[in-house]
Amino acid sequence: MIVDVHYHFGISPNIENTAKAMAQILSTDFIRLGVYKPFKEVVASYKDSLDDSDGDKLIQRMDESGIDISVLLNVDYLDWGMDDSALLHQHNESARVVARHPERLIALAGVDPRRPKASSLLRRCIEEFNMKGLKWHPDFGFYPNSEESYEVLKVLNEFELPLLTHCSPLSFTRAKYAHPIYLDDIALDFPNIRIIAAHSGMMWWHDWMALAQLKPNISGDLAMWQMIAESKPLLFRRHLREILDTIGSEQLLFATDGPYTEAYVSNKRYVDMIKDLTIENSDGIVFDQEEVDAILGGNAARVFNL
């Protein structure tokens, strides 16, 4: 089983403008990670992914890539003017798409803890919309171990659901809020919450790994790492081998960050790159099938009770 634990499914009323905005915001980051694609090609890819109100195109791309289950992420754009009503509408639409493909999709809620009714909104997303966890973007302007964050985490802890929280610098957000160190408090104070550090900290992966080595409830996903795998394959293999040698293979989960990344590196290629880690390579770095199977889906099955 192959599980993508990090997919941004979205429905936009203005596909053209949204696709162009996505391309403009993300292109600099992906170029700096070593992968370039023409702007028009990227926009076309984003337009196609946004023109998918029922998720049928996503399922088709999953089939082509060999991905069995995708975890859809709802993101709370509080600072961009999203009110409570719009937030609930987003979750309702996400739940509708999951209900259409219940064997292939699950969804996580996205509720910014700075909302006055954040705790009750999360509870509603779980109870009414069947959300299977919580997705945070603390780099939008809050610390994940803040007082208001803890009030929301109490609800998540009550339902024993996982937290997937952004954990990496980006060019257009405030990195100080997304450092792995703030997950340490959550791991201690909420030991029953399974924490997934999105991107495994990316360039902070050593800091994430230092926590994960001694706190088994902190995992990491490999979203955006396909950029490094594509542009610097030896570096990718070296980093991945060091992680597995340090903390083992049980705390690393496959993730794409699609559809943002798909315009640059297809999900099929990324799946194949992970599968091909078992092939003997001239660099002398060796991976076994058990490690690959755990990364591609075994660990996600345990975290999300699949």
TIKEPA-452840 format. One record per residue (C-alpha): residue number from 1; x, y, z; residue in one letter. Coordinates in steps of 0.25 Angstrom, whole numbers. Layout:
% residues N
ATOM  seq      X      Y      Z  type
ATOM  NUM      X      Y      Z     A
...
***
This chain:
% residues 306
ATOM  seq      X      Y      Z  type
ATOM    1      0      0      0     M
ATOM    2      5     14     -4     I
ATOM    3      0     26      4     V
ATOM    4      2     41      1     D
ATOM    5      0     47     14     V
ATOM    6      1     62      9     H
ATOM    7     -8     66     -3     Y
ATOM    8    -14     80     -4     H
ATOM    9    -28     77    -11     F
ATOM   10    -35     90    -14     G
ATOM   11    -46     96    -22     I
ATOM   12    -45    110    -27     S
ATOM   13    -56    119    -33     P
ATOM   14    -46    126    -42     N
ATOM   15    -37    115    -47     I
ATOM   16    -28    124    -56     E
ATOM   17    -24    134    -45     N
ATOM   18    -22    124    -35     T
ATOM   19    -13    115    -43     A
ATOM   20     -5    128    -47     K
ATOM   21     -4    132    -33     A
ATOM   22      1    118    -28     M
ATOM   23     11    118    -39     A
ATOM   24     17    132    -35     Q
ATOM   25     17    129    -20     I
ATOM   26     24    115    -21     L
ATOM   27     33    116    -34     S
ATOM   28     44    123    -26     T
ATOM   29     45    113    -15     D
ATOM   30     45    101    -25     F
ATOM   31     55    107    -34     I
ATOM   32     64    109    -21     R
ATOM   33     62     94    -19     L
ATOM   34     68     91    -32     G
ATOM   35     56     89    -41     V
ATOM   36     51     98    -52     Y
ATOM   37     39     97    -61     K
ATOM   38     34    108    -71     P
ATOM   39     23    117    -64     F
ATOM   40     13    114    -74     K
ATOM   41     15     99    -72     E
ATOM   42     13    100    -57     V
ATOM   43      1    109    -59     V
ATOM   44     -6     99    -68     A
ATOM   45     -3     87    -58     S
ATOM   46     -9     95    -47     Y
ATOM   47    -21     99    -55     K
ATOM   48    -24     84    -58     D
ATOM   49    -23     80    -43     S
ATOM   50    -32     91    -39     L
ATOM   51    -42     88    -49     D
ATOM   52    -46     75    -42     D
ATOM   53    -59     78    -33     S
ATOM   54    -61     63    -30     D
ATOM   55    -47     58    -29     G
ATOM   56    -48     49    -41     D
ATOM   57    -36     54    -47     K
ATOM   58    -28     53    -34     L
ATOM   59    -32     38    -34     I
ATOM   60    -28     36    -48     Q
ATOM   61    -14     42    -45     R
ATOM   62    -13     34    -32     M
ATOM   63    -16     21    -41     D
ATOM   64     -5     25    -51     E
ATOM   65      5     28    -40     S
ATOM   66      2     15    -32     G
ATOM   67     -3     23    -20     I
ATOM   68    -14     16    -12     D
ATOM   69    -19     26     -2     I
ATOM   70    -17     41     -1     S
ATOM   71    -19     50     11     V
ATOM   72    -25     63      7     L
ATOM   73    -21     75     15     L
ATOM   74    -30     87     18     N
ATOM   75    -22    100     21     V
ATOM   76    -28    111     29     D
ATOM   77    -25    125     22     Y
ATOM   78    -29    133     33     L
ATOM   79    -19    144     30     D
ATOM   80    -24    145     16     W
ATOM   81    -38    148     20     G
ATOM   82    -45    134     21     M
ATOM   83    -56    135     31     D
ATOM   84    -62    124     39     D
ATOM   85    -73    122     29     S
ATOM   86    -63    120     18     A
ATOM   87    -55    111     26     L
ATOM   88    -67    102     29     L
ATOM   89    -71    102     14     H
ATOM   90    -56     98     10     Q
ATOM   91    -57     86     20     H
ATOM   92    -71     82     15     N
ATOM   93    -66     82      0     E
ATOM   94    -54     73      5     S
ATOM   95    -63     64     12     A
ATOM   96    -72     63      0     R
ATOM   97    -60     59     -9     V
ATOM   98    -56     48      1     V
ATOM   99    -70     43      2     A
ATOM  100    -69     41    -13     R
ATOM  101    -56     33    -12     H
ATOM  102    -57     27      2     P
ATOM  103    -47     16      0     E
ATOM  104    -36     25     -6     R
ATOM  105    -37     38      1     L
ATOM  106    -37     43     16     I
ATOM  107    -36     58     20     A
ATOM  108    -30     66     31     L
ATOM  109    -37     79     37     A
ATOM  110    -29     92     36     G
ATOM  111    -33    102     48     V
ATOM  112    -24    113     52     D
ATOM  113    -23    114     67     P
ATOM  114    -24    129     67     R
ATOM  115    -39    128     63     R
ATOM  116    -48    132     75     P
ATOM  117    -56    119     73     K
ATOM  118    -44    110     68     A
ATOM  119    -47     98     78     S
ATOM  120    -62     97     75     S
ATOM  121    -59     99     60     L
ATOM  122    -49     87     60     L
ATOM  123    -59     79     68     R
ATOM  124    -69     82     58     R
ATOM  125    -60     78     46     C
ATOM  126    -57     65     53     I
ATOM  127    -71     61     57     E
ATOM  128    -79     67     45     E
ATOM  129    -69     66     34     F
ATOM  130    -62     53     38     N
ATOM  131    -48     60     38     M
ATOM  132    -37     50     42     K
ATOM  133    -27     59     48     G
ATOM  134    -22     74     48     L
ATOM  135    -13     81     38     K
ATOM  136     -6     94     43     W
ATOM  137      2    105     36     H
ATOM  138      9    112     49     P
ATOM  139     17    119     39     D
ATOM  140      5    128     36     F
ATOM  141      8    134     50     G
ATOM  142      6    126     62     F
ATOM  143     14    116     71     Y
ATOM  144      9    102     71     P
ATOM  145     12    101     86     N
ATOM  146      5    114     89     S
ATOM  147     -7    115     99     E
ATOM  148    -17    117     89     E
ATOM  149    -11    105     81     S
ATOM  150    -12     96     93     Y
ATOM  151    -27     99     94     E
ATOM  152    -29     93     80     V
ATOM  153    -19     82     83     L
ATOM  154    -28     77     95     K
ATOM  155    -39     75     85     V
ATOM  156    -30     67     76     L
ATOM  157    -25     59     88     N
ATOM  158    -39     56     92     E
ATOM  159    -41     49     79     F
ATOM  160    -27     43     78     E
ATOM  161    -25     48     64     L
ATOM  162    -11     52     58     P
ATOM  163     -6     66     56     L
ATOM  164      1     69     43     L
ATOM  165      8     83     44     T
ATOM  166     17     91     34     H
ATOM  167     31     90     38     C
ATOM  168     40     97     28     S
ATOM  169     45    110     24     P
ATOM  170     37    116     12     L
ATOM  171     40    129      4     S
ATOM  172     26    135      7     F
ATOM  173     24    131     21     T
ATOM  174     30    134     35     R
ATOM  175     40    122     37     A
ATOM  176     42    125     52     K
ATOM  177     28    119     56     Y
ATOM  178     31    106     48     A
ATOM  179     44    101     55     H
ATOM  180     43     87     60     P
ATOM  181     47     91     74     I
ATOM  182     33     95     77     Y
ATOM  183     28     81     74     L
ATOM  184     36     76     86     D
ATOM  185     26     82     96     D
ATOM  186     14     76     89     I
ATOM  187     21     62     89     A
ATOM  188     23     63    104     L
ATOM  189      9     69    108     D
ATOM  190      1     61     98     F
ATOM  191      8     48     97     P
ATOM  192     -4     42     90     N
ATOM  193     -4     51     79     I
ATOM  194      3     46     67     R
ATOM  195     11     58     61     I
ATOM  196     16     58     47     I
ATOM  197     26     69     44     A
ATOM  198     22     73     30     A
ATOM  199     35     73     21     H
ATOM  200     43     67     33     S
ATOM  201     48     81     35     G
ATOM  202     54     81     21     M
ATOM  203     67     88     23     M
ATOM  204     64     87     38     W
ATOM  205     64     72     37     W
ATOM  206     75     70     46     H
ATOM  207     67     78     57     D
ATOM  208     55     70     54     W
ATOM  209     63     57     55     M
ATOM  210     69     60     68     A
ATOM  211     55     61     74     L
ATOM  212     49     49     67     A
ATOM  213     61     40     71     Q
ATOM  214     56     41     86     L
ATOM  215     41     44     84     K
ATOM  216     34     33     76     P
ATOM  217     21     41     75     N
ATOM  218     29     51     65     I
ATOM  219     29     46     51     S
ATOM  220     33     54     38     G
ATOM  221     28     54     24     D
ATOM  222     36     55     11     L
ATOM  223     27     65      4     A
ATOM  224     36     74     -5     M
ATOM  225     48     65     -4     W
ATOM  226     45     60    -18     Q
ATOM  227     52     73    -22     M
ATOM  228     65     69    -16     I
ATOM  229     63     55    -21     A
ATOM  230     62     60    -35     E
ATOM  231     72     71    -35     S
ATOM  232     82     65    -25     K
ATOM  233     80     50    -24     P
ATOM  234     93     46    -17     L
ATOM  235     90     57     -6     L
ATOM  236     76     51     -5     F
ATOM  237     81     37     -3     R
ATOM  238     91     42      7     R
ATOM  239     81     50     16     H
ATOM  240     71     39     15     L
ATOM  241     81     28     19     R
ATOM  242     86     37     31     E
ATOM  243     71     38     36     I
ATOM  244     68     24     35     L
ATOM  245     81     20     42     D
ATOM  246     79     30     53     T
ATOM  247     64     28     56     I
ATOM  248     60     15     49     G
ATOM  249     49     14     38     S
ATOM  250     37     15     46     E
ATOM  251     36     30     47     Q
ATOM  252     37     35     32     L
ATOM  253     25     36     23     L
ATOM  254     23     37      8     F
ATOM  255     17     50      4     A
ATOM  256     16     59     -9     T
ATOM  257     11     73     -6     D
ATOM  258      3     71    -18     G
ATOM  259     -2     77    -27     P
ATOM  260      8     88    -24     Y
ATOM  261     20     79    -27     T
ATOM  262     14     71    -38     E
ATOM  263     16     81    -49     A
ATOM  264     31     80    -46     Y
ATOM  265     33     65    -42     V
ATOM  266     22     55    -45     S
ATOM  267     16     47    -34     N
ATOM  268     19     35    -42     K
ATOM  269     34     38    -43     R
ATOM  270     34     41    -28     Y
ATOM  271     28     28    -25     V
ATOM  272     38     21    -34     D
ATOM  273     50     28    -28     M
ATOM  274     46     23    -14     I
ATOM  275     44      9    -20     K
ATOM  276     57      9    -27     D
ATOM  277     65     12    -14     L
ATOM  278     66     -3    -13     T
ATOM  279     74     -4    -26     I
ATOM  280     89     -5    -23     E
ATOM  281     95      8    -27     N
ATOM  282    110     12    -29     S
ATOM  283    110     21    -18     D
ATOM  284    110     10     -8     G
ATOM  285     97     15      0     I
ATOM  286     88      3      2     V
ATOM  287     73      2      6     F
ATOM  288     65    -10      8     D
ATOM  289     51    -14      4     Q
ATOM  290     46    -13     18     E
ATOM  291     50      1     19     E
ATOM  292     44      5      6     V
ATOM  293     31     -2     10     D
ATOM  294     30      6     23     A
ATOM  295     32     19     17     I
ATOM  296     23     17      5     L
ATOM  297     11     13     13     G
ATOM  298     13      4     26     G
ATOM  299     16     16     35     N
ATOM  300      4     24     30     A
ATOM  301     -5     12     32     A
ATOM  302     -1     12     46     R
ATOM  303     -2     27     49     V
ATOM  304    -16     28     42     F
ATOM  305    -21     15     46     N
ATOM  306    -24     11     32     L
***
